[in-house]
Amino acid sequence: MSGSRPRVAVTPPPFCKSPVLRAELSRLFPDSVFNDKGRYLSEPEMIEFLAGADAVVVGRDPVTDRVLGALPELKLVAKYGVGLDNVDRDALERRRVTLGWTAGVNKLSVAEMTLCFLIGLIHNIFLCGLALKQDRWLKDGGRQLTGKTVGVVGCGNVGKEVIRLLQPFQCRVLARDIIDVSGFCREAGASVAEFDDLVSQSDIVSLHVPLTELTRNMIDARVLGRMRESAFLINTSRGETVDPGALKTALRENRIAGAALDVFALEPPDDQELLACPNLFATPHIGGNAMEAVEAMGRSAIGHLAKFFGKA
């Protein structure tokens, strides 16, 4: 760092593509550099791009011990977004690098997209719309969301927001979390349920969990086998929480009615057989990328930079 001009490197493509965020950051930190590859970076690319940086705004790029070890000048990692599964927090602490992170910044964007999936799946909007574009007149309006049982797995910021958005639909909402959320559930009209009961009783199961060793592949063949044949699965959390092979089998054999995924273990996904399943509806990890959410996440990261370097 030279005097009062820290060098900030920015990796998340949505931040780098935003003229508003680039301008706001550059006003505070004129020596900022931006990743213009249009994608997230690998470990070697992170080491090369961040060389000499005092701080980084990072999205889903790997912040590993190897990366940190190659960047002795790095003082701050400011997180764009809310997931921390790509950040080795123990390595940050060992190397005395500060983490700037705010939970729940994009919660409404993800929750609204989840509601879109809920309505689109149960009303057959996606299936019938695709059929029409293929010159097939498929008149199957599905069912109403009102009054159905929705299982919300994970009652953090997004899960709670989904439950709030469901209130006008008079759904029976079952909630599951590793911490006690009974107080929130009482206020929101939801019921705390055991995981297996939630899975077996829900018309729609929606995942809102972080990626941990407890949640990795939590939706496997056993769990999918407990779901109703008429039920749907939604995942807007992390791709690795669902076993893709087990899901592909369940969809192909109509063991569940369908699924909607915004996230994948590998992004972009390369399993064309899974993507080709007619009862799978997928989007390219855009749940938290509404314009308002992009700017909120970017400004959160900028705020951590400004506070750390005394520019707040």
C-alpha positions as CSV (number, residue, x, y, z in Angstrom):
1,M,0.0,0.0,0.0
2,S,1.4,3.3,-1.0
3,G,0.4,6.1,1.5
4,S,-3.4,6.5,1.5
5,R,-3.9,4.7,-1.8
6,P,-4.7,1.1,-1.2
7,R,-4.8,-1.2,-4.2
8,V,-8.1,-3.1,-4.3
9,A,-8.7,-6.0,-6.6
10,V,-12.3,-6.9,-7.6
11,T,-13.2,-10.4,-8.8
12,P,-17.0,-10.9,-9.0
13,P,-18.3,-10.5,-12.6
14,P,-21.6,-8.9,-11.6
15,F,-19.7,-6.2,-9.6
16,C,-17.2,-5.7,-12.4
17,K,-20.0,-5.4,-15.0
18,S,-21.8,-2.7,-13.0
19,P,-20.8,0.8,-14.1
20,V,-22.4,2.2,-10.9
21,L,-20.4,0.0,-8.5
22,R,-17.1,0.5,-10.5
23,A,-17.6,4.2,-10.3
24,E,-18.4,4.2,-6.6
25,L,-15.4,2.1,-5.7
26,S,-13.0,3.9,-7.9
27,R,-14.0,7.3,-6.3
28,L,-12.8,5.9,-3.0
29,F,-10.0,3.7,-4.2
30,P,-8.6,5.1,-7.5
31,D,-6.1,2.2,-7.8
32,S,-8.8,-0.4,-8.0
33,V,-8.5,-3.2,-10.7
34,F,-11.3,-5.3,-12.0
35,N,-11.7,-8.8,-13.3
36,D,-12.9,-8.5,-16.9
37,K,-12.8,-12.2,-17.8
38,G,-16.6,-12.4,-17.2
39,R,-16.3,-15.4,-14.9
40,Y,-15.0,-16.3,-11.5
41,L,-11.3,-17.1,-11.1
42,S,-9.4,-20.3,-10.3
43,E,-6.7,-20.5,-7.6
44,P,-3.8,-19.7,-10.0
45,E,-5.7,-16.9,-11.5
46,M,-6.5,-15.5,-8.1
47,I,-2.9,-15.5,-7.2
48,E,-1.9,-13.7,-10.4
49,F,-4.7,-11.2,-10.4
50,L,-4.4,-10.3,-6.7
51,A,-0.6,-9.9,-6.7
52,G,0.3,-6.7,-4.8
53,A,-3.3,-6.1,-3.7
54,D,-4.0,-4.7,-0.2
55,A,-7.6,-5.8,-0.3
56,V,-9.9,-7.9,-2.5
57,V,-13.6,-7.9,-3.2
58,V,-14.4,-11.5,-3.7
59,G,-17.5,-13.5,-4.8
60,R,-17.4,-17.2,-5.3
61,D,-13.7,-17.4,-6.2
62,P,-11.5,-19.6,-4.0
63,V,-9.9,-17.8,-1.0
64,T,-7.8,-20.7,0.2
65,D,-4.7,-21.0,2.3
66,R,-2.7,-21.5,-0.9
67,V,-4.0,-18.2,-2.3
68,L,-3.5,-16.3,0.9
69,G,0.0,-17.7,1.3
70,A,1.0,-16.2,-2.1
71,L,-0.4,-12.8,-1.2
72,P,1.6,-11.4,1.8
73,E,0.4,-7.9,1.3
74,L,-3.3,-8.7,1.5
75,K,-5.0,-7.2,4.5
76,L,-8.7,-7.5,3.9
77,V,-11.1,-9.8,2.1
78,A,-14.4,-8.0,1.5
79,K,-17.2,-10.5,0.6
80,Y,-19.6,-9.7,-2.3
81,G,-22.5,-12.0,-1.5
82,V,-23.4,-14.0,1.6
83,G,-22.0,-17.5,1.2
84,L,-18.6,-18.2,2.9
85,D,-18.1,-21.8,1.7
86,N,-15.3,-20.6,-0.7
87,V,-13.5,-18.7,2.1
88,D,-11.0,-20.5,4.4
89,R,-11.7,-18.5,7.5
90,D,-9.2,-20.4,9.6
91,A,-6.5,-19.5,7.1
92,L,-7.6,-15.8,7.2
93,E,-7.2,-15.9,11.0
94,R,-3.8,-17.6,10.9
95,R,-2.5,-15.1,8.4
96,R,-4.2,-12.1,10.1
97,V,-6.3,-11.1,7.1
98,T,-9.6,-9.4,8.1
99,L,-12.9,-10.6,6.7
100,G,-15.5,-8.0,5.8
101,W,-18.9,-9.7,5.4
102,T,-22.6,-8.9,6.0
103,A,-25.2,-11.6,6.1
104,G,-28.5,-11.5,4.3
105,V,-27.7,-8.7,1.8
106,N,-29.5,-10.4,-1.1
107,K,-32.1,-12.3,0.8
108,L,-35.2,-10.7,-0.8
109,S,-33.9,-11.3,-4.3
110,V,-33.3,-15.0,-3.6
111,A,-36.6,-15.3,-1.7
112,E,-38.6,-13.7,-4.6
113,M,-37.0,-16.1,-7.1
114,T,-37.9,-19.0,-4.8
115,L,-41.5,-17.8,-4.8
116,C,-41.3,-17.7,-8.6
117,F,-40.2,-21.3,-8.7
118,L,-42.9,-22.3,-6.2
119,I,-45.7,-20.8,-8.3
120,G,-44.1,-21.8,-11.7
121,L,-43.7,-25.5,-10.7
122,I,-47.0,-26.1,-9.1
123,H,-49.0,-24.3,-11.8
124,N,-47.0,-26.0,-14.6
125,I,-46.1,-22.6,-16.0
126,F,-42.6,-23.7,-17.0
127,L,-43.6,-27.0,-18.5
128,C,-46.5,-25.6,-20.5
129,G,-44.6,-22.6,-21.6
130,L,-41.8,-24.7,-22.9
131,A,-44.3,-27.0,-24.7
132,L,-45.9,-24.0,-26.4
133,K,-42.5,-22.8,-27.7
134,Q,-42.1,-26.3,-29.2
135,D,-45.5,-26.0,-31.0
136,R,-47.3,-28.3,-28.4
137,W,-50.6,-27.1,-26.9
138,L,-50.4,-28.6,-23.4
139,K,-53.3,-27.3,-21.3
140,D,-52.4,-28.5,-17.8
141,G,-52.7,-25.8,-15.2
142,G,-51.4,-27.9,-12.4
143,R,-52.5,-27.0,-8.9
144,Q,-52.8,-23.9,-6.8
145,L,-50.1,-23.0,-4.3
146,T,-52.7,-21.8,-1.8
147,G,-53.2,-24.3,1.0
148,K,-50.3,-26.6,0.0
149,T,-47.6,-27.8,2.4
150,V,-44.3,-26.2,1.8
151,G,-41.2,-27.4,3.6
152,V,-38.5,-24.8,4.2
153,V,-35.1,-26.4,5.0
154,G,-32.9,-23.7,6.6
155,C,-34.4,-20.7,8.3
156,G,-31.7,-18.2,8.0
157,N,-32.1,-14.8,6.2
158,V,-33.5,-16.3,3.0
159,G,-35.6,-19.0,4.5
160,K,-37.3,-16.6,6.8
161,E,-38.0,-14.3,3.9
162,V,-39.5,-17.1,1.9
163,I,-41.8,-18.0,4.8
164,R,-42.9,-14.3,5.1
165,L,-43.7,-14.2,1.4
166,L,-45.8,-17.3,1.6
167,Q,-48.1,-15.9,4.3
168,P,-50.8,-14.6,1.8
169,F,-51.0,-18.1,0.3
170,Q,-52.2,-19.7,3.5
171,C,-49.8,-22.6,3.1
172,R,-49.0,-25.0,5.8
173,V,-45.3,-24.2,6.2
174,L,-43.0,-26.7,7.8
175,A,-39.5,-25.4,8.9
176,R,-36.3,-27.1,9.8
177,D,-33.1,-25.6,11.0
178,I,-30.2,-26.8,13.2
179,I,-30.9,-24.0,15.6
180,D,-34.1,-23.2,17.5
181,V,-36.4,-21.2,15.3
182,S,-39.5,-21.9,17.2
183,G,-40.0,-18.3,18.2
184,F,-39.9,-17.0,14.6
185,C,-42.1,-19.9,13.4
186,R,-44.8,-19.0,16.0
187,E,-44.8,-15.4,14.8
188,A,-44.8,-16.3,11.1
189,G,-47.4,-19.1,11.4
190,A,-45.0,-21.9,10.5
191,S,-44.4,-25.2,12.3
192,V,-41.0,-26.6,13.3
193,A,-40.7,-30.2,11.9
194,E,-38.2,-33.0,11.9
195,F,-36.3,-33.3,8.6
196,D,-37.8,-36.6,7.6
197,D,-41.3,-35.5,8.4
198,L,-40.9,-32.3,6.5
199,V,-39.6,-34.2,3.4
200,S,-42.4,-36.8,3.5
201,Q,-45.3,-34.4,4.1
202,S,-44.4,-31.4,1.8
203,D,-45.8,-30.7,-1.6
204,I,-42.7,-28.6,-2.2
205,V,-39.3,-28.8,-0.5
206,S,-37.2,-25.7,-0.7
207,L,-33.5,-25.5,0.4
208,H,-32.0,-22.5,2.0
209,V,-28.9,-23.8,3.8
210,P,-25.2,-22.9,3.7
211,L,-22.8,-25.5,2.4
212,T,-21.2,-27.4,5.3
213,E,-20.3,-31.0,5.9
214,L,-23.7,-31.4,7.4
215,T,-25.5,-30.2,4.3
216,R,-23.3,-31.5,1.5
217,N,-25.5,-34.0,-0.5
218,M,-28.2,-33.8,2.2
219,I,-30.7,-34.4,-0.6
220,D,-29.7,-37.9,-1.6
221,A,-31.5,-41.0,-2.9
222,R,-32.9,-41.8,0.5
223,V,-34.4,-38.4,1.0
224,L,-35.8,-38.2,-2.6
225,G,-37.3,-41.6,-2.0
226,R,-39.2,-40.2,1.0
227,M,-40.7,-37.4,-1.0
228,R,-44.2,-37.7,-2.5
229,E,-44.4,-38.6,-6.2
230,S,-46.4,-35.4,-6.6
231,A,-43.8,-33.2,-4.8
232,F,-41.3,-30.7,-6.1
233,L,-37.8,-29.8,-5.0
234,I,-36.3,-26.3,-5.2
235,N,-32.7,-25.4,-4.6
236,T,-31.6,-21.8,-4.5
237,S,-28.9,-22.3,-1.9
238,R,-25.8,-24.2,-2.9
239,G,-25.5,-26.9,-5.7
240,E,-23.5,-29.3,-3.5
241,T,-26.5,-29.8,-1.2
242,V,-28.2,-32.0,-3.7
243,D,-26.7,-35.3,-5.0
244,P,-27.0,-34.7,-8.8
245,G,-27.0,-38.4,-9.7
246,A,-29.8,-39.2,-7.3
247,L,-31.8,-36.3,-8.5
248,K,-31.4,-37.3,-12.1
249,T,-32.6,-40.8,-11.4
250,A,-35.6,-39.5,-9.4
251,L,-36.6,-37.1,-12.2
252,R,-36.1,-39.7,-15.0
253,E,-38.1,-42.3,-13.1
254,N,-40.8,-39.8,-12.0
255,R,-40.2,-40.5,-8.4
256,I,-40.9,-36.8,-7.8
257,A,-42.9,-34.5,-10.0
258,G,-40.1,-32.1,-10.8
259,A,-37.4,-29.8,-9.5
260,A,-36.1,-26.2,-10.0
261,L,-32.4,-25.5,-9.5
262,D,-30.6,-22.1,-9.6
263,V,-27.4,-23.6,-8.3
264,F,-25.1,-26.5,-9.3
265,A,-22.0,-28.1,-7.9
266,L,-20.1,-27.2,-11.1
267,E,-21.0,-23.9,-12.7
268,P,-21.8,-23.9,-15.5
269,P,-23.1,-27.4,-15.2
270,D,-21.9,-30.0,-17.6
271,D,-24.4,-32.8,-17.0
272,Q,-26.5,-32.5,-20.2
273,E,-28.5,-35.6,-19.2
274,L,-29.7,-33.9,-16.0
275,L,-30.4,-30.6,-17.8
276,A,-32.4,-32.5,-20.5
277,C,-34.8,-33.9,-18.0
278,P,-38.2,-32.4,-19.0
279,N,-39.3,-32.0,-15.4
280,L,-36.2,-30.1,-14.4
281,F,-36.3,-26.3,-14.6
282,A,-33.0,-24.5,-14.2
283,T,-31.5,-21.0,-14.1
284,P,-27.8,-20.0,-14.1
285,H,-27.4,-18.9,-10.4
286,I,-29.2,-15.7,-10.8
287,G,-31.3,-15.8,-7.6
288,G,-29.3,-13.2,-5.8
289,N,-28.5,-11.2,-9.0
290,A,-31.4,-8.8,-9.2
291,M,-30.0,-5.4,-10.0
292,E,-30.9,-4.1,-6.5
293,A,-29.2,-7.1,-4.9
294,V,-26.1,-6.7,-7.0
295,E,-25.8,-3.1,-5.9
296,A,-26.6,-3.9,-2.3
297,M,-23.9,-6.6,-2.2
298,G,-21.4,-4.4,-3.9
299,R,-22.1,-1.5,-1.6
300,S,-21.8,-3.8,1.4
301,A,-18.3,-4.8,0.2
302,I,-17.4,-1.2,-0.5
303,G,-18.5,-0.3,3.0
304,H,-16.2,-2.8,4.6
305,L,-13.3,-1.4,2.5
306,A,-14.1,2.1,3.4
307,K,-14.3,1.3,7.2
308,F,-11.1,-0.7,7.2
309,F,-9.1,1.9,5.4
310,G,-10.6,4.9,7.2
311,K,-12.6,6.3,4.3
312,A,-16.1,5.8,5.8
